Amino acid sequence: MLDFIKGFFKFFFSLALIVSVVVGVGVAVFAYVFKKDFEDIERRTKEIVSDIESGNE
């Protein structure tokens, strides 16, 4: 019975470790992609603002 409990906890904590690593990598990839998209949006916004400002002068 004690071996079953040890095996269960070992399995449970191993599964929790694997899931947390996978989720962490997923969050890191999502943050990298979001940052890249955000920088592209920021660059386009600056181009639009500079076009508007140059048109007003």
Order of alpha helices (4+ residues) and beta strands (2+ residues): alpha
